[in-house]
């Protein structure tokens, strides 16, 4: 990935750190919801949200809206 995207080791480390942070944030928010409503239901909702925000990310070209879609997509990723 580093060679394909021409990333330095610092940039690649930052990408990895943001991924882990997004998963941690999602787990802390969605785990109690999954305990209350059931893991299968929350997983289905997360898959739908992930799909919607991924699709939305493809339609917006401004960086502000695009980064919002990425952030919301990361929140939906980890049930």
Biopython code that builds the backbone (N, CA, C, O; Angstrom):
import numpy as np
from Bio.PDB.StructureBuilder import StructureBuilder

atoms = [
    (1, "UNK", "N", (0.817, -1.180, 0.000)),
    (1, "UNK", "CA", (0.000, 0.000, 0.000)),
    (1, "UNK", "C", (0.870, 1.258, 0.000)),
    (1, "UNK", "O", (0.543, 2.254, -0.645)),
    (2, "UNK", "N", (1.961, 1.198, 0.719)),
    (2, "UNK", "CA", (2.838, 2.369, 0.791)),
    (2, "UNK", "C", (3.405, 2.700, -0.586)),
    (2, "UNK", "O", (3.512, 3.872, -0.946)),
    (3, "UNK", "N", (3.762, 1.692, -1.345)),
    (3, "UNK", "CA", (4.333, 1.937, -2.669)),
    (3, "UNK", "C", (3.273, 2.407, -3.654)),
    (3, "UNK", "O", (3.520, 3.301, -4.463)),
    (4, "UNK", "N", (2.085, 1.798, -3.583)),
    (4, "UNK", "CA", (1.015, 2.175, -4.513)),
    (4, "UNK", "C", (0.565, 3.611, -4.304)),
    (4, "UNK", "O", (0.294, 4.323, -5.271)),
    (5, "UNK", "N", (0.483, 4.044, -3.055)),
    (5, "UNK", "CA", (-0.007, 5.390, -2.753)),
    (5, "UNK", "C", (1.124, 6.376, -2.511)),
    (5, "UNK", "O", (0.880, 7.546, -2.215)),
    (6, "UNK", "N", (2.345, 5.914, -2.635)),
    (6, "UNK", "CA", (3.528, 6.750, -2.435)),
    (6, "UNK", "C", (3.501, 7.425, -1.060)),
    (6, "UNK", "O", (3.616, 8.645, -0.942)),
    (7, "UNK", "N", (3.344, 6.585, -0.021)),
    (7, "UNK", "CA", (3.279, 7.076, 1.356)),
    (7, "UNK", "C", (4.619, 6.913, 2.046)),
    (7, "UNK", "O", (5.351, 5.955, 1.795)),
    (8, "UNK", "N", (4.929, 7.852, 2.913)),
    (8, "UNK", "CA", (6.095, 7.689, 3.770)),
    (8, "UNK", "C", (5.687, 6.789, 4.941)),
    (8, "UNK", "O", (4.506, 6.494, 5.124)),
    (9, "UNK", "N", (6.658, 6.365, 5.714)),
    (9, "UNK", "CA", (6.335, 5.509, 6.850)),
    (9, "UNK", "C", (5.519, 6.267, 7.902)),
    (9, "UNK", "O", (4.686, 5.672, 8.585)),
    (10, "UNK", "N", (5.752, 7.554, 8.031)),
    (10, "UNK", "CA", (4.965, 8.359, 8.974)),
    (10, "UNK", "C", (3.513, 8.443, 8.525)),
    (10, "UNK", "O", (2.607, 8.319, 9.349)),
    (11, "UNK", "N", (3.276, 8.651, 7.244)),
    (11, "UNK", "CA", (1.912, 8.729, 6.728)),
    (11, "UNK", "C", (1.196, 7.386, 6.852)),
    (11, "UNK", "O", (0.016, 7.343, 7.202)),
    (12, "UNK", "N", (1.892, 6.303, 6.572)),
    (12, "UNK", "CA", (1.285, 4.972, 6.706)),
    (12, "UNK", "C", (0.948, 4.678, 8.162)),
    (12, "UNK", "O", (-0.095, 4.090, 8.447)),
    (13, "UNK", "N", (1.808, 5.073, 9.077)),
    (13, "UNK", "CA", (1.527, 4.895, 10.491)),
    (13, "UNK", "C", (0.324, 5.703, 10.940)),
    (13, "UNK", "O", (-0.462, 5.251, 11.773)),
    (14, "UNK", "N", (0.185, 6.897, 10.388)),
    (14, "UNK", "CA", (-0.968, 7.742, 10.708)),
    (14, "UNK", "C", (-2.257, 7.099, 10.223)),
    (14, "UNK", "O", (-3.257, 7.106, 10.941)),
    (15, "UNK", "N", (-2.250, 6.545, 9.024)),
    (15, "UNK", "CA", (-3.431, 5.861, 8.494)),
    (15, "UNK", "C", (-3.806, 4.684, 9.389)),
    (15, "UNK", "O", (-4.981, 4.494, 9.703)),
    (16, "UNK", "N", (-2.831, 3.905, 9.794)),
    (16, "UNK", "CA", (-3.093, 2.771, 10.687)),
    (16, "UNK", "C", (-3.636, 3.212, 12.028)),
    (16, "UNK", "O", (-4.539, 2.580, 12.576)),
    (17, "UNK", "N", (-3.091, 4.296, 12.562)),
    (17, "UNK", "CA", (-3.564, 4.805, 13.853)),
    (17, "UNK", "C", (-4.995, 5.302, 13.770)),
    (17, "UNK", "O", (-5.791, 5.054, 14.676)),
    (18, "UNK", "N", (-5.333, 6.000, 12.694)),
    (18, "UNK", "CA", (-6.700, 6.482, 12.524)),
    (18, "UNK", "C", (-7.677, 5.317, 12.387)),
    (18, "UNK", "O", (-8.804, 5.393, 12.876)),
    (19, "UNK", "N", (-7.261, 4.261, 11.737)),
    (19, "UNK", "CA", (-8.128, 3.081, 11.604)),
    (19, "UNK", "C", (-8.416, 2.465, 12.967)),
    (19, "UNK", "O", (-9.563, 2.153, 13.285)),
    (20, "UNK", "N", (-7.384, 2.294, 13.759)),
    (20, "UNK", "CA", (-7.579, 1.730, 15.093)),
    (20, "UNK", "C", (-8.415, 2.645, 15.977)),
    (20, "UNK", "O", (-9.251, 2.170, 16.747)),
    (21, "UNK", "N", (-8.198, 3.942, 15.872)),
    (21, "UNK", "CA", (-8.980, 4.896, 16.662)),
    (21, "UNK", "C", (-10.463, 4.830, 16.271)),
    (21, "UNK", "O", (-11.337, 4.852, 17.137)),
    (22, "UNK", "N", (-10.737, 4.748, 14.968)),
    (22, "UNK", "CA", (-12.121, 4.651, 14.509)),
    (22, "UNK", "C", (-12.802, 3.384, 14.991)),
    (22, "UNK", "O", (-13.974, 3.414, 15.366)),
    (23, "UNK", "N", (-12.081, 2.270, 14.987)),
    (23, "UNK", "CA", (-12.656, 1.015, 15.476)),
    (23, "UNK", "C", (-12.905, 1.073, 16.981)),
    (23, "UNK", "O", (-13.912, 0.559, 17.467)),
    (24, "UNK", "N", (-11.989, 1.699, 17.716)),
    (24, "UNK", "CA", (-12.176, 1.814, 19.164)),
    (24, "UNK", "C", (-13.390, 2.683, 19.483)),
    (24, "UNK", "O", (-14.202, 2.343, 20.343)),
    (25, "UNK", "N", (-13.502, 3.798, 18.786)),
    (25, "UNK", "CA", (-14.616, 4.710, 18.994)),
    (25, "UNK", "C", (-15.943, 4.011, 18.674)),
    (25, "UNK", "O", (-16.919, 4.162, 19.408)),
    (26, "UNK", "N", (-15.974, 3.263, 17.600)),
    (26, "UNK", "CA", (-17.188, 2.541, 17.230)),
    (26, "UNK", "C", (-17.533, 1.463, 18.241)),
    (26, "UNK", "O", (-18.701, 1.285, 18.588)),
    (27, "UNK", "N", (-16.533, 0.747, 18.713)),
    (27, "UNK", "CA", (-16.788, -0.319, 19.682)),
    (27, "UNK", "C", (-17.339, 0.241, 20.984)),
    (27, "UNK", "O", (-18.242, -0.345, 21.581)),
    (28, "UNK", "N", (-16.802, 1.369, 21.426)),
    (28, "UNK", "CA", (-17.279, 1.969, 22.675)),
    (28, "UNK", "C", (-18.711, 2.485, 22.548)),
    (28, "UNK", "O", (-19.471, 2.447, 23.516)),
    (29, "UNK", "N", (-19.078, 2.958, 21.383)),
    (29, "UNK", "CA", (-20.421, 3.497, 21.182)),
    (29, "UNK", "C", (-21.425, 2.392, 20.880)),
    (29, "UNK", "O", (-22.528, 2.390, 21.426)),
    (30, "UNK", "N", (-21.051, 1.456, 20.016)),
    (30, "UNK", "CA", (-22.019, 0.482, 19.525)),
    (30, "UNK", "C", (-22.153, -0.778, 20.369)),
    (30, "UNK", "O", (-23.164, -1.472, 20.260)),
    (31, "UNK", "N", (-21.179, -1.096, 21.197)),
    (31, "UNK", "CA", (-21.277, -2.314, 22.012)),
    (31, "UNK", "C", (-22.452, -2.266, 22.984)),
    (31, "UNK", "O", (-23.187, -3.249, 23.076)),
    (32, "UNK", "N", (-22.663, -1.175, 23.711)),
    (32, "UNK", "CA", (-23.837, -1.133, 24.592)),
    (32, "UNK", "C", (-25.157, -1.189, 23.825)),
    (32, "UNK", "O", (-26.135, -1.768, 24.298)),
    (33, "UNK", "N", (-25.175, -0.585, 22.640)),
    (33, "UNK", "CA", (-26.386, -0.643, 21.814)),
    (33, "UNK", "C", (-26.633, -2.071, 21.354)),
    (33, "UNK", "O", (-27.774, -2.532, 21.332)),
    (34, "UNK", "N", (-25.565, -2.773, 20.986)),
    (34, "UNK", "CA", (-25.705, -4.162, 20.551)),
    (34, "UNK", "C", (-26.161, -5.056, 21.698)),
    (34, "UNK", "O", (-26.924, -5.996, 21.477)),
    (35, "UNK", "N", (-25.713, -4.784, 22.901)),
    (35, "UNK", "CA", (-26.171, -5.567, 24.051)),
    (35, "UNK", "C", (-27.658, -5.373, 24.302)),
    (35, "UNK", "O", (-28.351, -6.288, 24.747)),
    (36, "UNK", "N", (-28.134, -4.184, 24.014)),
    (36, "UNK", "CA", (-29.542, -3.886, 24.268)),
    (36, "UNK", "C", (-30.468, -4.407, 23.160)),
    (36, "UNK", "O", (-31.524, -4.969, 23.452)),
    (37, "UNK", "N", (-30.082, -4.227, 21.899)),
    (37, "UNK", "CA", (-30.961, -4.552, 20.782)),
    (37, "UNK", "C", (-30.586, -5.840, 20.043)),
    (37, "UNK", "O", (-31.320, -6.278, 19.156)),
    (38, "UNK", "N", (-29.470, -6.438, 20.394)),
    (38, "UNK", "CA", (-29.037, -7.658, 19.731)),
    (38, "UNK", "C", (-27.940, -7.374, 18.720)),
    (38, "UNK", "O", (-27.997, -6.397, 17.974)),
    (39, "UNK", "N", (-26.951, -8.236, 18.709)),
    (39, "UNK", "CA", (-25.794, -8.016, 17.841)),
    (39, "UNK", "C", (-26.137, -8.142, 16.368)),
    (39, "UNK", "O", (-25.602, -7.406, 15.539)),
    (40, "UNK", "N", (-27.030, -9.073, 16.036)),
    (40, "UNK", "CA", (-27.399, -9.248, 14.629)),
    (40, "UNK", "C", (-28.090, -7.994, 14.090)),
    (40, "UNK", "O", (-27.777, -7.544, 12.988)),
    (41, "UNK", "N", (-29.015, -7.432, 14.846)),
    (41, "UNK", "CA", (-29.719, -6.226, 14.401)),
    (41, "UNK", "C", (-28.763, -5.056, 14.219)),
    (41, "UNK", "O", (-28.851, -4.322, 13.235)),
    (42, "UNK", "N", (-27.857, -4.886, 15.161)),
    (42, "UNK", "CA", (-26.902, -3.784, 15.078)),
    (42, "UNK", "C", (-25.940, -4.013, 13.919)),
    (42, "UNK", "O", (-25.559, -3.058, 13.241)),
    (43, "UNK", "N", (-25.544, -5.246, 13.679)),
    (43, "UNK", "CA", (-24.660, -5.541, 12.557)),
    (43, "UNK", "C", (-25.324, -5.203, 11.231)),
    (43, "UNK", "O", (-24.686, -4.635, 10.344)),
    (44, "UNK", "N", (-26.598, -5.546, 11.086)),
    (44, "UNK", "CA", (-27.320, -5.227, 9.853)),
    (44, "UNK", "C", (-27.422, -3.712, 9.669)),
    (44, "UNK", "O", (-27.217, -3.205, 8.567)),
    (45, "UNK", "N", (-27.734, -2.998, 10.736)),
    (45, "UNK", "CA", (-27.814, -1.536, 10.662)),
    (45, "UNK", "C", (-26.455, -0.938, 10.297)),
    (45, "UNK", "O", (-26.379, -0.013, 9.488)),
    (46, "UNK", "N", (-25.393, -1.462, 10.887)),
    (46, "UNK", "CA", (-24.048, -0.969, 10.581)),
    (46, "UNK", "C", (-23.680, -1.224, 9.129)),
    (46, "UNK", "O", (-23.049, -0.382, 8.489)),
    (47, "UNK", "N", (-24.066, -2.370, 8.610)),
    (47, "UNK", "CA", (-23.774, -2.667, 7.203)),
    (47, "UNK", "C", (-24.524, -1.710, 6.281)),
    (47, "UNK", "O", (-23.980, -1.252, 5.276)),
    (48, "UNK", "N", (-25.766, -1.413, 6.624)),
    (48, "UNK", "CA", (-26.545, -0.471, 5.817)),
    (48, "UNK", "C", (-25.923, 0.923, 5.884)),
    (48, "UNK", "O", (-25.753, 1.578, 4.856)),
    (49, "UNK", "N", (-25.583, 1.378, 7.093)),
    (49, "UNK", "CA", (-24.961, 2.694, 7.237)),
    (49, "UNK", "C", (-23.631, 2.769, 6.501)),
    (49, "UNK", "O", (-23.345, 3.767, 5.839)),
    (50, "UNK", "N", (-22.822, 1.731, 6.608)),
    (50, "UNK", "CA", (-21.532, 1.703, 5.926)),
    (50, "UNK", "C", (-21.727, 1.820, 4.419)),
    (50, "UNK", "O", (-20.999, 2.550, 3.747)),
    (51, "UNK", "N", (-22.718, 1.095, 3.890)),
    (51, "UNK", "CA", (-22.990, 1.144, 2.456)),
    (51, "UNK", "C", (-23.471, 2.524, 2.023)),
    (51, "UNK", "O", (-23.035, 3.040, 0.993)),
    (52, "UNK", "N", (-24.363, 3.120, 2.798)),
    (52, "UNK", "CA", (-24.899, 4.442, 2.453)),
    (52, "UNK", "C", (-23.794, 5.495, 2.464)),
    (52, "UNK", "O", (-23.698, 6.303, 1.541)),
    (53, "UNK", "N", (-22.961, 5.488, 3.503)),
    (53, "UNK", "CA", (-21.910, 6.503, 3.586)),
    (53, "UNK", "C", (-20.795, 6.251, 2.572)),
    (53, "UNK", "O", (-20.160, 7.202, 2.115)),
    (54, "UNK", "N", (-20.548, 5.003, 2.215)),
    (54, "UNK", "CA", (-19.579, 4.724, 1.166)),
    (54, "UNK", "C", (-20.099, 5.235, -0.170)),
    (54, "UNK", "O", (-19.348, 5.835, -0.940)),
    (55, "UNK", "N", (-21.362, 5.005, -0.447)),
    (55, "UNK", "CA", (-21.975, 5.511, -1.667)),
    (55, "UNK", "C", (-21.966, 7.040, -1.669)),
    (55, "UNK", "O", (-21.655, 7.660, -2.686)),
    (56, "UNK", "N", (-22.305, 7.642, -0.540)),
    (56, "UNK", "CA", (-22.295, 9.094, -0.436)),
    (56, "UNK", "C", (-20.913, 9.681, -0.644)),
    (56, "UNK", "O", (-20.769, 10.760, -1.220)),
    (57, "UNK", "N", (-19.912, 8.981, -0.182)),
    (57, "UNK", "CA", (-18.531, 9.441, -0.340)),
    (57, "UNK", "C", (-18.167, 9.549, -1.816)),
    (57, "UNK", "O", (-17.390, 10.423, -2.199)),
    (58, "UNK", "N", (-18.716, 8.675, -2.639)),
    (58, "UNK", "CA", (-18.423, 8.706, -4.067)),
    (58, "UNK", "C", (-19.067, 9.871, -4.797)),
    (58, "UNK", "O", (-18.599, 10.243, -5.873)),
    (59, "UNK", "N", (-20.118, 10.455, -4.256)),
    (59, "UNK", "CA", (-20.826, 11.526, -4.926)),
    (59, "UNK", "C", (-20.344, 12.926, -4.554)),
    (59, "UNK", "O", (-20.584, 13.876, -5.299)),
    (60, "UNK", "N", (-19.675, 13.067, -3.422)),
    (60, "UNK", "CA", (-19.264, 14.392, -2.970)),
    (60, "UNK", "C", (-17.804, 14.634, -3.275)),
    (60, "UNK", "O", (-16.942, 13.805, -2.984)),
    (61, "UNK", "N", (-17.542, 15.790, -3.869)),
    (61, "UNK", "CA", (-16.162, 16.094, -4.236)),
    (61, "UNK", "C", (-15.524, 17.129, -3.315)),
    (61, "UNK", "O", (-14.309, 17.320, -3.365)),
    (62, "UNK", "N", (-16.305, 17.796, -2.480)),
    (62, "UNK", "CA", (-15.704, 18.733, -1.539)),
    (62, "UNK", "C", (-15.100, 17.960, -0.374)),
    (62, "UNK", "O", (-15.664, 16.964, 0.077)),
    (63, "UNK", "N", (-13.989, 18.408, 0.095)),
    (63, "UNK", "CA", (-13.270, 17.651, 1.120)),
    (63, "UNK", "C", (-14.019, 17.616, 2.450)),
    (63, "UNK", "O", (-13.933, 16.624, 3.174)),
    (64, "UNK", "N", (-14.749, 18.673, 2.783)),
    (64, "UNK", "CA", (-15.461, 18.720, 4.065)),
    (64, "UNK", "C", (-16.549, 17.648, 4.130)),
    (64, "UNK", "O", (-16.634, 16.910, 5.111)),
    (65, "UNK", "N", (-17.371, 17.562, 3.101)),
    (65, "UNK", "CA", (-18.451, 16.578, 3.085)),
    (65, "UNK", "C", (-17.879, 15.180, 2.923)),
    (65, "UNK", "O", (-18.384, 14.230, 3.519)),
    (66, "UNK", "N", (-16.843, 15.049, 2.130)),
    (66, "UNK", "CA", (-16.217, 13.750, 1.917)),
    (66, "UNK", "C", (-15.616, 13.209, 3.209)),
    (66, "UNK", "O", (-15.769, 12.026, 3.513)),
    (67, "UNK", "N", (-14.940, 14.055, 3.965)),
    (67, "UNK", "CA", (-14.355, 13.589, 5.216)),
    (67, "UNK", "C", (-15.437, 13.250, 6.234)),
    (67, "UNK", "O", (-15.248, 12.363, 7.066)),
    (68, "UNK", "N", (-16.565, 13.945, 6.179)),
    (68, "UNK", "CA", (-17.686, 13.607, 7.062)),
    (68, "UNK", "C", (-18.223, 12.224, 6.741)),
    (68, "UNK", "O", (-18.540, 11.456, 7.650)),
    (69, "UNK", "N", (-18.331, 11.895, 5.449)),
    (69, "UNK", "CA", (-18.802, 10.572, 5.049)),
    (69, "UNK", "C", (-17.828, 9.495, 5.515)),
    (69, "UNK", "O", (-18.254, 8.432, 5.967)),
    (70, "UNK", "N", (-16.544, 9.754, 5.411)),
    (70, "UNK", "CA", (-15.549, 8.782, 5.852)),
    (70, "UNK", "C", (-15.647, 8.574, 7.356)),
    (70, "UNK", "O", (-15.575, 7.440, 7.830)),
    (71, "UNK", "N", (-15.812, 9.656, 8.112)),
    (71, "UNK", "CA", (-15.924, 9.534, 9.564)),
    (71, "UNK", "C", (-17.165, 8.751, 9.966)),
    (71, "UNK", "O", (-17.098, 7.884, 10.838)),
    (72, "UNK", "N", (-18.283, 9.045, 9.343)),
    (72, "UNK", "CA", (-19.512, 8.324, 9.653)),
    (72, "UNK", "C", (-19.440, 6.874, 9.205)),
    (72, "UNK", "O", (-20.000, 5.990, 9.853)),
    (73, "UNK", "N", (-18.753, 6.631, 8.096)),
    (73, "UNK", "CA", (-18.580, 5.263, 7.626)),
    (73, "UNK", "C", (-17.739, 4.462, 8.620)),
    (73, "UNK", "O", (-18.027, 3.292, 8.870)),
    (74, "UNK", "N", (-16.713, 5.078, 9.185)),
    (74, "UNK", "CA", (-15.890, 4.393, 10.174)),
    (74, "UNK", "C", (-16.686, 4.088, 11.435)),
    (74, "UNK", "O", (-16.484, 3.047, 12.060)),
    (75, "UNK", "N", (-17.577, 4.973, 11.807)),
    (75, "UNK", "CA", (-18.413, 4.732, 12.977)),
    (75, "UNK", "C", (-19.322, 3.527, 12.752)),
    (75, "UNK", "O", (-19.603, 2.775, 13.685)),
    (76, "UNK", "N", (-19.774, 3.348, 11.532)),
    (76, "UNK", "CA", (-20.664, 2.238, 11.218)),
    (76, "UNK", "C", (-19.918, 0.930, 11.010)),
    (76, "UNK", "O", (-20.549, -0.124, 10.928)),
    (77, "UNK", "N", (-18.615, 0.966, 10.925)),
    (77, "UNK", "CA", (-17.864, -0.224, 10.542)),
    (77, "UNK", "C", (-17.806, -1.278, 11.634)),
    (77, "UNK", "O", (-17.967, -2.460, 11.328)),
    (78, "UNK", "N", (-17.587, -0.918, 12.874)),
    (78, "UNK", "CA", (-17.312, -1.883, 13.937)),
    (78, "UNK", "C", (-18.480, -2.017, 14.893)),
    (78, "UNK", "O", (-18.718, -1.127, 15.709)),
    (79, "UNK", "N", (-19.220, -3.128, 14.803)),
    (79, "UNK", "CA", (-20.344, -3.321, 15.737)),
    (79, "UNK", "C", (-19.876, -3.853, 17.079)),
    (79, "UNK", "O", (-20.691, -4.071, 17.975)),
]
sb = StructureBuilder()
sb.init_structure("model")
sb.init_model(0)
sb.init_chain("A")
sb.init_seg("    ")
for serial, (resi, resn, name, xyz) in enumerate(atoms, 1):
    if name == "N":
        sb.init_residue(resn, " ", resi, " ")
    sb.init_atom(name, np.array(xyz, "f"), 0.0, 1.0, " ", f" {name:<3s}", serial, name[0])
structure = sb.get_structure()
